[in-house]
Amino acid sequence: MFNILFFFTFYFSILISIIGYGSLIDSKEKNSISLGFLGLKGLFILIILSYFTNFLTPHNLIHNLVILIIGVLLFFYNYKKTIKINNFYIILSSIILFLGILLEKNHDDFFYYHFGYTLSLVNFTKIIGIGHLEHGFRTPSSIFYLNSLFYLPKIKYFMMHSGAIYFMAFSNIYLLEKIFYKKKINKNLFIIFLSLFSFIFVNTVFTRIAEHGTDRSALILILLLSIIFLENTSNKFQDYKYFKKNYEEILILLFLIISLKSFYLIYLIFLLFFLYKNKFIIKDFLVVKKILTNKITLLFVLGILLILITSFLNTGCFIYPAAFTCFENLSWTINKEEVVNMQLWYELWSKAGATPNYRVDNPLIYTQNFNWVSNWFSNYFFNKVSDFILVLILISVIMISVFYGKQKRKINIDISLFLFLIVVLFVEWFFNHPSLRYGGYTIIALLLFVPSSFYLAKNSTLNNLDKKLSILVLISFAFFSAKNILRIIDENKKYEYNPIQYPFYSLNKSSFVYDKKLKELMKHNDNHQNKKILIINKELLKSLDTKK
């Protein structure tokens, strides 16, 4: 029992530390405070801090302990001023979601490269050319940089898989705040229903944290981005203060989404259309100046620059595997032909042309035009996408059955622009990377949830609204809990996993294979002048045994 309480203490300490960092850049106006977004702001600050400090020092025990303690102190310093709100949400969500990180078996890619990359941040400062070590190291995610901050005394490596749970926890809290919005005047039913759709979806479809990888956290955040975008669109009484709040939230979410997966740069389209919709506010030069010098804008730019520089130092490409962003003839750059082949591989895999046990004969011809469509429908749409769509339909049917009423009302919400953007994103997704994990989950869900929320906002009864909302939220949490309890029972049978006595995931010698290789390179590479920055010697790397 002590072990699981010990584990939960670290888990909860990190959670309040993240909130503490969020309070650094939060508005001090009580009416504008969102505890959920406070946590997301904390993740925003910590990720930027993690990228920056790794150029100066490894994320060792001392570094991480200092960061944790500062965050906890900030939490308690600001508790009475800004944070003592909605405590019920954070306690309920954090306790329930804790079940998600009690696991024996991690994501399939965790020991393939997630753990290895995170471990490199723990043991070394910025390594130039690390992309040569393993192709998974060429596409780092901010979740690795976040997880590297959780290497702490006593707990050591066993919180280095938990970044996804914090994204999910604070997103849940944000959605709960939208669902149970306390201001009865001008209550936005459309946003309430869309938030509930999103909450049910996240807690019933994304139940297994080990399957989140580097993708699902970004997909959850895209739901939040959509809600904020639509909320701004539906509010006719806007001023600079309201615009500024939405603008900062959109920037923070976009940074987190892009940092988790670089090809989500396409979602910058939301920022462009948000600015266009609010052009009447930003037409003033002084307002533009305020925006450009806004602290969130500056942090956003700094964060994006750090991500691009990190990718460049890893591979010689600012955005890997986009070949046009790559520079040749650098001592550490990845061969451009190899970059092009990797881009083709990602496309081939997402179009069902390759699996661990199968690959089409001619990938280049297969991925061109519509040659891949019939095979994709046979081997991927049925039954992965089709089953997913059935789940979405079931959620929609339940929602409409619970809330539909003959009471008609007019709502001043225009969803046409948003649906146009989602259709554009759907087309881009389908033609370039039609895998659910590469954006499909959220895009398809929004295509169904947004019109359904619009319909319910116009045709629903308000009788016992809060009671119905509460019941569906509790059912969603119960589903998440039940799925994870059954998983833990199954892992106990398969692996003798006992979270009460030993709540940590399994580690073995092969888990540290990349760490050993890097240490060997540090020891034998005579070309580097600075122990803090290593340019990998390609020939030496080839001579090492790369098998786990």
Wavefront OBJ file of the C-alpha trace (Angstrom):
o trace
v 0.000 0.000 0.000
v 2.884 2.336 0.733
v 4.192 1.963 -2.811
v 0.980 3.089 -4.481
v 0.557 5.996 -2.035
v 4.184 6.934 -2.678
v 3.515 6.860 -6.425
v 0.331 8.937 -6.079
v 2.210 11.529 -3.977
v 4.668 12.140 -6.827
v 1.845 12.137 -9.364
v -0.177 14.733 -7.439
v 2.920 16.831 -6.576
v 3.740 17.127 -10.282
v 0.140 18.063 -11.029
v 0.062 20.970 -8.570
v 3.553 22.030 -9.679
v 2.265 22.318 -13.262
v -0.616 24.489 -12.034
v 1.919 26.603 -10.155
v 3.834 27.347 -13.354
v 0.565 28.176 -15.096
v -0.120 30.837 -12.478
v 2.986 32.711 -13.713
v 1.218 33.772 -16.892
v -2.405 33.635 -15.786
v -4.749 36.572 -15.581
v -5.275 37.796 -12.027
v -8.926 38.590 -12.707
v -10.993 36.024 -10.830
v -13.794 35.873 -13.384
v -11.396 34.827 -16.143
v -9.655 32.051 -14.253
v -9.968 28.507 -15.602
v -8.245 25.858 -13.537
v -8.102 23.537 -16.540
v -6.445 26.136 -18.706
v -4.182 27.105 -15.821
v -2.743 23.580 -16.036
v -2.384 23.794 -19.812
v -0.527 27.079 -19.371
v 1.756 25.300 -16.918
v 2.478 22.601 -19.516
v 3.149 25.372 -22.042
v 5.736 26.988 -19.728
v 7.370 23.695 -18.690
v 7.786 22.442 -22.264
v 9.463 25.682 -23.361
v 11.632 25.565 -20.222
v 12.559 21.933 -20.909
v 13.647 22.636 -24.500
v 15.675 25.658 -23.374
v 17.424 24.161 -20.332
v 18.510 21.067 -22.245
v 20.903 23.290 -24.188
v 22.564 24.100 -20.860
v 22.296 21.043 -18.627
v 20.998 17.473 -18.524
v 17.609 17.030 -16.887
v 19.120 15.222 -13.933
v 17.737 14.760 -10.434
v 18.878 18.165 -9.166
v 17.565 20.062 -12.202
v 14.170 18.374 -12.045
v 13.809 18.580 -8.281
v 14.421 22.336 -8.382
v 11.798 22.743 -11.119
v 9.277 20.628 -9.173
v 9.802 22.512 -5.910
v 9.545 25.948 -7.569
v 6.241 24.903 -9.161
v 4.817 23.634 -5.853
v 5.857 26.863 -4.108
v 4.212 28.913 -6.874
v 1.033 26.882 -6.430
v 0.761 27.618 -2.718
v 1.888 31.237 -3.133
v -0.945 31.869 -5.607
v -3.492 29.531 -4.019
v -5.616 32.177 -2.294
v -5.231 34.674 -5.132
v -6.095 32.652 -8.192
v -6.193 28.902 -7.716
v -8.785 28.250 -4.997
v -11.514 27.497 -7.518
v -13.201 24.334 -8.733
v -11.127 22.166 -6.378
v -13.705 19.398 -6.796
v -12.825 19.048 -10.493
v -9.104 18.658 -9.918
v -9.534 16.153 -7.080
v -12.085 14.018 -8.943
v -10.241 14.043 -12.287
v -6.780 13.439 -10.819
v -7.878 10.485 -8.658
v -9.799 8.773 -11.476
v -7.150 9.372 -14.145
v -4.436 8.029 -11.831
v -5.743 4.579 -12.789
v -4.486 5.283 -16.303
v -0.800 5.358 -15.391
v -0.943 2.155 -13.344
v 0.329 -0.236 -15.981
v 2.790 -3.007 -16.654
v 2.945 -2.709 -20.453
v 3.608 0.675 -22.037
v 2.974 1.931 -25.576
v 4.617 -0.239 -28.259
v 6.923 2.654 -29.199
v 7.803 3.505 -25.594
v 10.921 1.347 -25.382
v 11.469 1.569 -29.138
v 12.404 5.251 -28.877
v 10.192 7.267 -26.463
v 12.038 6.095 -23.352
v 15.435 6.242 -25.078
v 14.980 9.818 -26.270
v 13.695 10.926 -22.865
v 16.638 9.212 -21.205
v 19.047 11.078 -23.495
v 17.614 14.348 -22.162
v 18.123 13.119 -18.602
v 21.770 12.187 -19.121
v 23.055 14.658 -21.717
v 22.746 18.242 -22.833
v 21.663 18.884 -26.429
v 23.117 16.196 -28.692
v 23.706 17.258 -32.277
v 22.999 14.590 -34.877
v 21.085 12.242 -32.589
v 18.782 11.410 -35.513
v 21.470 9.018 -36.775
v 21.027 6.849 -33.719
v 17.521 5.695 -34.632
v 14.896 7.055 -37.047
v 12.465 7.495 -34.125
v 14.900 10.082 -32.714
v 14.372 12.232 -35.800
v 10.804 13.189 -34.860
v 10.969 14.143 -31.181
v 7.805 15.208 -29.424
v 7.411 17.746 -26.652
v 5.973 14.957 -24.534
v 9.517 13.532 -24.285
v 10.790 16.890 -23.047
v 7.940 17.095 -20.543
v 8.500 13.523 -19.345
v 12.219 14.183 -18.879
v 11.302 16.644 -16.101
v 9.635 13.796 -14.183
v 12.901 11.933 -13.539
v 12.968 12.550 -9.796
v 14.584 11.208 -6.598
v 13.248 7.826 -5.399
v 10.719 7.544 -8.249
v 13.537 7.677 -10.867
v 12.289 6.521 -14.325
v 8.778 5.517 -13.354
v 6.971 8.802 -14.052
v 8.589 9.163 -17.475
v 5.455 7.825 -19.206
v 2.937 10.069 -17.489
v 2.957 13.271 -19.571
v -0.167 12.185 -21.480
v -2.195 11.895 -18.274
v -1.558 15.554 -17.411
v -2.704 16.682 -20.858
v -5.834 14.590 -20.383
v -6.415 15.709 -16.783
v -6.297 19.445 -17.480
v -8.319 19.033 -20.681
v -10.956 17.166 -18.668
v -11.066 19.913 -16.050
v -11.407 22.568 -18.768
v -14.291 20.661 -20.379
v -16.008 20.209 -17.003
v -15.780 23.946 -16.425
v -17.469 24.543 -19.786
v -20.165 21.922 -19.096
v -21.064 23.244 -15.654
v -20.766 26.915 -16.518
v -22.261 28.697 -13.522
v -23.429 31.907 -15.202
v -27.072 31.232 -16.039
v -27.434 34.433 -18.063
v -26.519 33.980 -21.746
v -25.624 30.351 -21.127
v -24.209 29.000 -24.394
v -25.979 25.659 -24.818
v -24.088 24.918 -28.017
v -20.737 25.118 -26.197
v -22.089 23.103 -23.254
v -23.256 20.278 -25.523
v -20.075 20.310 -27.640
v -17.977 20.223 -24.448
v -19.999 17.273 -23.160
v -19.644 15.453 -26.501
v -15.878 16.020 -26.284
v -15.702 14.924 -22.637
v -17.586 11.682 -23.298
v -15.445 11.014 -26.366
v -12.116 11.562 -24.574
v -13.028 9.423 -21.559
v -14.604 6.530 -23.436
v -12.454 6.302 -26.588
v -9.021 7.295 -25.227
v -9.216 5.164 -22.084
v -5.827 3.469 -22.315
v -3.009 5.920 -21.601
v -0.421 3.445 -22.895
v -1.961 3.891 -26.363
v -1.710 7.707 -26.341
v 1.874 7.812 -27.598
v 2.707 11.195 -29.136
v -0.623 11.530 -30.959
v -3.694 11.430 -28.749
v -2.766 14.297 -26.443
v -2.677 16.565 -29.499
v -6.031 15.198 -30.677
v -7.621 16.014 -27.309
v -6.229 19.553 -27.479
v -7.676 20.004 -30.982
v -11.132 19.475 -29.456
v -10.420 22.301 -26.987
v -9.091 24.498 -29.802
v -12.331 23.939 -31.714
v -14.474 24.865 -28.697
v -12.590 28.135 -28.142
v -12.736 29.002 -31.850
v -16.483 28.346 -31.995
v -17.137 30.155 -28.719
v -15.432 33.255 -30.089
v -17.398 32.988 -33.331
v -20.705 32.688 -31.489
v -20.139 35.702 -29.216
v -21.353 38.904 -30.858
v -20.387 41.194 -27.998
v -16.638 41.133 -28.283
v -14.073 43.624 -27.082
v -10.282 43.637 -26.876
v -10.310 42.046 -23.420
v -12.398 39.087 -24.648
v -10.360 38.854 -27.864
v -7.081 38.845 -25.909
v -8.219 35.947 -23.713
v -9.263 33.839 -26.719
v -6.148 34.793 -28.689
v -3.825 33.710 -25.866
v -5.679 30.433 -25.349
v -5.543 29.630 -29.077
v -1.802 30.384 -29.212
v -1.074 28.171 -26.195
v -3.129 25.283 -27.585
v -1.552 25.609 -31.034
v 1.930 25.531 -29.527
v 1.144 22.414 -27.498
v -0.471 20.689 -30.507
v 2.389 21.517 -32.903
v 5.049 20.623 -30.344
v 3.496 17.182 -29.849
v 3.475 16.431 -33.592
v 5.076 18.834 -36.069
v 2.787 18.013 -39.012
v -0.048 19.638 -37.035
v 1.381 22.942 -38.255
v -1.579 22.858 -40.627
v -3.807 23.764 -37.659
v -2.347 27.277 -37.761
v -5.237 27.802 -40.182
v -7.430 28.253 -37.082
v -5.292 31.185 -35.921
v -5.469 32.860 -39.340
v -9.248 32.607 -39.505
v -9.601 33.657 -35.867
v -7.663 36.849 -36.640
v -9.726 37.380 -39.784
v -13.011 37.018 -37.843
v -11.759 39.604 -35.337
v -10.315 42.036 -37.869
v -12.587 44.798 -36.533
v -10.691 44.600 -33.228
v -7.145 44.382 -34.584
v -7.477 47.077 -37.262
v -6.019 49.597 -34.799
v -2.204 49.867 -34.971
v -1.920 50.106 -31.170
v -3.879 46.859 -30.813
v -1.570 45.121 -33.317
v 1.408 46.400 -31.336
v -0.102 44.984 -28.122
v -0.593 41.616 -29.812
v 2.957 41.438 -31.160
v 4.465 42.373 -27.797
v 2.068 40.172 -25.811
v 3.975 37.825 -23.463
v 2.139 34.768 -24.824
v 3.017 35.779 -28.397
v 6.687 36.119 -27.458
v 6.687 32.785 -25.616
v 4.912 31.135 -28.562
v 7.562 32.405 -30.997
v 10.363 31.355 -28.628
v 8.854 27.902 -28.221
v 8.436 27.353 -31.979
v 12.017 28.521 -32.585
v 13.321 26.087 -29.958
v 11.411 23.226 -31.597
v 12.699 24.099 -35.081
v 16.289 24.469 -33.831
v 16.066 21.149 -31.983
v 14.786 19.379 -35.098
v 17.548 21.024 -37.165
v 20.280 19.931 -34.736
v 18.861 16.402 -34.650
v 18.555 15.856 -38.398
v 19.661 18.880 -40.435
v 15.949 19.509 -41.225
v 13.800 22.165 -39.595
v 10.707 19.980 -40.087
v 11.471 16.291 -40.538
v 10.673 14.581 -42.933
v 9.779 17.604 -45.102
v 12.756 17.424 -47.483
v 12.487 21.066 -48.586
v 13.388 22.167 -45.029
v 16.598 20.094 -44.973
v 20.166 21.320 -45.452
v 22.728 19.096 -47.144
v 26.491 18.923 -46.588
v 26.318 19.480 -42.823
v 28.377 17.115 -40.685
v 25.292 15.721 -38.926
v 22.557 16.019 -41.578
v 20.413 13.059 -42.635
v 20.868 12.127 -46.294
v 18.147 13.855 -48.321
v 17.275 10.689 -50.201
v 16.733 8.980 -46.869
v 14.453 11.833 -45.799
v 12.342 11.446 -48.945
v 12.137 7.673 -48.406
v 11.025 8.197 -44.822
v 8.312 10.612 -45.922
v 7.141 7.965 -48.400
v 7.184 5.346 -45.635
v 4.931 7.422 -43.370
v 2.497 7.935 -46.232
v 2.640 4.239 -47.178
v 1.950 3.154 -43.603
v -0.992 5.543 -43.148
v -2.515 4.370 -46.454
v -2.447 0.714 -45.325
v 0.383 -0.164 -47.708
v 2.600 -1.477 -44.930
v 2.223 -3.275 -41.609
v 4.783 -5.007 -39.356
v 4.263 -8.161 -41.470
v 3.342 -6.821 -44.892
v 4.423 -4.275 -47.510
v 3.181 -3.595 -51.048
v 5.576 -4.302 -53.902
v 5.831 -0.794 -55.346
v 5.263 1.866 -52.658
v 5.736 4.839 -55.001
v 3.053 3.724 -57.445
v 0.771 2.544 -54.634
v 0.684 5.944 -52.880
v 0.053 7.941 -56.069
v -3.379 9.109 -57.207
v -6.104 6.769 -55.909
v -4.214 3.476 -56.269
v -4.309 2.929 -52.506
v -7.989 3.607 -51.845
v -9.459 0.120 -52.410
v -6.810 -1.565 -50.266
v -7.215 1.116 -47.563
v -10.957 0.507 -47.418
v -10.462 -3.259 -47.226
v -7.659 -3.321 -44.656
v -8.137 -0.146 -42.633
v -11.581 1.429 -43.026
v -13.081 -1.951 -42.245
v -13.016 -2.414 -39.325
v -11.019 0.363 -37.622
v -12.632 3.484 -39.063
v -16.074 1.907 -39.426
v -16.090 0.740 -35.790
v -14.968 4.191 -34.673
v -17.796 5.853 -36.623
v -20.292 3.487 -34.980
v -18.998 4.588 -31.552
v -19.473 8.246 -32.533
v -23.017 7.528 -33.736
v -23.783 5.742 -30.452
v -22.551 8.762 -28.446
v -24.667 11.078 -30.605
v -27.784 8.904 -30.246
v -27.382 8.835 -26.446
v -26.932 12.615 -26.287
v -29.955 13.351 -28.493
v -32.104 10.830 -26.580
v -31.226 12.464 -23.251
v -31.498 16.134 -24.192
v -33.906 16.390 -27.120
v -37.057 18.368 -26.412
v -39.853 20.082 -28.321
v -38.857 23.431 -26.875
v -37.521 25.427 -29.841
v -35.124 28.346 -29.498
v -33.172 30.678 -31.742
v -29.407 30.639 -31.390
v -27.010 33.136 -32.895
v -24.238 30.744 -33.823
v -22.617 30.413 -37.232
v -20.879 27.052 -37.591
v -20.457 27.241 -41.377
v -16.898 28.632 -41.297
v -15.768 26.024 -38.790
v -17.329 23.170 -40.775
v -15.618 24.501 -43.906
v -12.237 24.395 -42.110
v -12.882 20.875 -40.808
v -13.852 19.657 -44.287
v -10.610 21.155 -45.661
v -8.646 19.376 -42.930
v -10.548 16.154 -43.631
v -9.651 16.300 -47.336
v -5.982 16.975 -46.496
v -6.036 14.116 -43.975
v -7.678 11.633 -46.334
v -5.373 12.290 -49.284
v -2.090 12.508 -47.371
v -2.189 10.501 -44.115
v -5.568 8.748 -43.641
v -4.787 7.113 -40.311
v -7.003 7.809 -37.298
v -4.002 8.582 -35.102
v -2.804 11.268 -37.558
v -5.778 13.539 -36.928
v -8.642 11.342 -38.111
v -10.072 10.686 -34.655
v -10.760 14.348 -33.978
v -11.671 15.461 -37.501
v -14.322 12.757 -37.959
v -15.664 13.309 -34.427
v -16.043 17.057 -34.991
v -17.833 16.508 -38.303
v -20.513 14.704 -36.316
v -20.415 16.447 -32.923
v -20.612 20.065 -34.112
v -23.857 19.675 -36.140
v -25.328 17.490 -33.363
v -24.514 20.146 -30.724
v -26.053 22.811 -32.963
v -29.209 20.721 -33.341
v -29.492 20.107 -29.589
v -28.901 23.772 -28.769
v -31.968 24.593 -30.898
v -34.113 21.621 -29.920
v -33.563 20.655 -26.304
v -35.302 20.926 -22.993
v -33.649 22.651 -20.043
v -35.544 20.562 -17.491
v -33.094 18.923 -15.062
v -30.225 20.042 -17.318
v -27.526 20.070 -14.628
v -28.683 16.677 -13.333
v -28.512 15.119 -16.806
v -25.094 16.674 -17.428
v -23.804 15.314 -14.108
v -25.100 11.795 -14.791
v -23.412 11.602 -18.219
v -20.140 12.952 -16.801
v -20.195 10.361 -13.997
v -21.035 7.568 -16.460
v -18.055 8.635 -18.612
v -15.735 8.575 -15.602
v -17.181 5.200 -14.577
v -16.503 3.830 -18.065
v -12.899 5.082 -17.962
v -12.421 3.565 -14.501
v -14.014 0.228 -15.416
v -11.925 -0.137 -18.583
v -8.705 0.531 -16.677
v -9.610 -1.716 -13.736
v -10.325 -4.559 -16.184
v -7.013 -3.827 -17.928
v -5.126 -3.937 -14.617
v -6.819 -7.260 -13.744
v -5.806 -8.630 -17.155
v -2.200 -7.444 -16.694
v -2.182 -9.089 -13.283
v -3.084 -12.407 -14.911
v -0.613 -12.035 -17.777
v 2.358 -10.420 -16.020
v 1.520 -10.806 -12.303
v 1.279 -7.035 -12.146
v 0.212 -5.844 -8.677
v -0.214 -2.041 -8.543
v -0.786 -2.053 -4.779
v 2.627 -3.570 -4.043
v 4.558 -2.391 -7.117
v 2.686 0.171 -9.255
v 5.512 0.764 -11.764
v 5.890 -0.416 -15.337
v 8.529 -3.024 -16.179
v 12.104 -2.127 -17.100
v 14.919 -4.357 -18.316
v 18.442 -3.973 -19.665
v 17.271 -3.530 -23.256
v 15.366 -0.427 -22.150
v 18.683 1.383 -21.763
v 20.252 0.296 -25.066
v 20.346 3.804 -26.570
v 21.664 5.303 -23.356
v 24.579 2.851 -23.423
v 25.327 3.653 -27.063
v 25.385 7.378 -26.388
v 27.711 6.928 -23.425
v 30.012 4.804 -25.569
v 30.001 7.472 -28.265
v 30.854 10.115 -25.684
v 33.733 7.997 -24.494
v 35.249 7.206 -27.891
v 34.463 10.184 -30.093
v 37.670 12.252 -30.140
v 36.247 14.897 -32.468
v 34.098 16.706 -29.948
v 35.671 19.585 -28.058
v 32.823 20.257 -25.680
v 31.534 17.487 -23.425
v 28.191 19.275 -23.260
v 27.565 19.104 -27.049
v 28.272 15.927 -29.010
v 28.328 15.739 -32.793
v 27.797 12.058 -33.530
v 30.520 10.403 -35.549
v 28.590 8.481 -38.219
v 31.322 5.921 -38.881
v 31.678 5.136 -35.199
v 27.916 4.814 -34.886
v 27.814 2.307 -37.741
v 30.396 0.167 -35.964
v 28.173 -0.242 -32.913
v 25.775 -3.147 -32.580
v 22.325 -1.603 -32.978
v 20.341 -4.649 -31.974
v 18.534 -4.516 -28.656
l 1 2 3 4 5 6 7 8 9 10 11 12 13 14 15 16 17 18 19 20 21 22 23 24 25 26 27 28 29 30 31 32 33 34 35 36 37 38 39 40 41 42 43 44 45 46 47 48 49 50 51 52 53 54 55 56 57 58 59 60 61 62 63 64 65 66 67 68 69 70 71 72 73 74 75 76 77 78 79 80 81 82 83 84 85 86 87 88 89 90 91 92 93 94 95 96 97 98 99 100 101 102 103 104 105 106 107 108 109 110 111 112 113 114 115 116 117 118 119 120 121 122 123 124 125 126 127 128 129 130 131 132 133 134 135 136 137 138 139 140 141 142 143 144 145 146 147 148 149 150 151 152 153 154 155 156 157 158 159 160 161 162 163 164 165 166 167 168 169 170 171 172 173 174 175 176 177 178 179 180 181 182 183 184 185 186 187 188 189 190 191 192 193 194 195 196 197 198 199 200 201 202 203 204 205 206 207 208 209 210 211 212 213 214 215 216 217 218 219 220 221 222 223 224 225 226 227 228 229 230 231 232 233 234 235 236 237 238 239 240 241 242 243 244 245 246 247 248 249 250 251 252 253 254 255 256 257 258 259 260 261 262 263 264 265 266 267 268 269 270 271 272 273 274 275 276 277 278 279 280 281 282 283 284 285 286 287 288 289 290 291 292 293 294 295 296 297 298 299 300 301 302 303 304 305 306 307 308 309 310 311 312 313 314 315 316 317 318 319 320 321 322 323 324 325 326 327 328 329 330 331 332 333 334 335 336 337 338 339 340 341 342 343 344 345 346 347 348 349 350 351 352 353 354 355 356 357 358 359 360 361 362 363 364 365 366 367 368 369 370 371 372 373 374 375 376 377 378 379 380 381 382 383 384 385 386 387 388 389 390 391 392 393 394 395 396 397 398 399 400 401 402 403 404 405 406 407 408 409 410 411 412 413 414 415 416 417 418 419 420 421 422 423 424 425 426 427 428 429 430 431 432 433 434 435 436 437 438 439 440 441 442 443 444 445 446 447 448 449 450 451 452 453 454 455 456 457 458 459 460 461 462 463 464 465 466 467 468 469 470 471 472 473 474 475 476 477 478 479 480 481 482 483 484 485 486 487 488 489 490 491 492 493 494 495 496 497 498 499 500 501 502 503 504 505 506 507 508 509 510 511 512 513 514 515 516 517 518 519 520 521 522 523 524 525 526 527 528 529 530 531 532 533 534 535 536 537 538 539 540 541 542 543 544 545 546 547 548
